[in-house]
Amino acid sequence: MANIKSAKKRIKVIETKTLRNKMVKSKLKTLIKKFEAAVEAGDKTEAAEQLKVCTSELSKAAAKGIMHKNTVSRKISRLSATLNKMA
């Protein structure tokens, strides 16, 4: 356990940021599942709409440093490829 006041504060800050990161990652997983469900259902318009939302949220996560930019790029690429295979 930390003894120094600044170290105690850092622990609190890290806990707060960890919670925020978990919430964002959970939201992203949910959005990706919705996209995959639309693809499974064969609804291309709904899948395209979900892809747009997923892409936006993934990009925001990369900008905030929650996820690495290459990871986000790879996920977006794979989701786009899945949508293009529907055509």
N, C-alpha and C positions, 0 to 999 in steps of 0.2 A: 504494500500500500504506500502511496505517495505521502511524503511528509511536508514537502514544500507547497506553499499556497498556489503557485502558478501551475505546478504539476497536477494538483487536485482540480484546478479549473480546466486544464487540458483534458482530463479524463471525462469531465462533464460535457465538454464541447464535442469530444469524439463520440460519446454515447448519442448525443443529439444528431450528429451528422450520420452516424451509422443507422439510426432509426429512419431518417429521411431517405437514405440510399436504399434501404430495404423496401420502403413504401413505393419508391419510384420503380425499382426492379420488379416488384410484385405487379404493379400496374402494367408494365411492359409485357410481362408474361401473359397477363389476362388479355391484353390487346392482340397479342400474337395468336393466342388460342382462338379468339373470335375470328381472326382472319382465316386460320386453318379450318375452322368450322364452316365458314362461308365457302371455302374452296371445296370441302368435302360435299357440301350441299349442291355444288355446281352453279351457284349464284355468282356470276362474274361481276355484275355491277356492285353487289354488296362487297365482294372480295376486293374490288378496286377501291371502294370507299374505305374499307378497313386498312388497306395497304397505305393509303394516304395518311390516315391517322397514325398508324404504326411508324411510318417513316418520320413524321413530324416529331413524335414523342421520343423516338430513338435519337434523332438529331439533337434534341434538347438535352437528353441525358449525356450525350458526348460533349456538348458545349459546357455543361456544368461540371464535367469531370467525373460523373458517376460511373460511366462506362468508357472504355478506351475507344478512340475514334476508329481504329481498324476493326474492332469487334463489331461496332455499330455498322460500319460499311459492309462487312461480311454478311451480317444479318439482313440488312436491307437488300443486298444483292440476291441472297437466297430466297427471300420472300418475293421479290420481283420476278425471279426465274420461275417460281411456283405459279405465279399469276399468269405469266406468259405461256406456260405449258397448257393452261386451260383452253387457249385459243384454238 
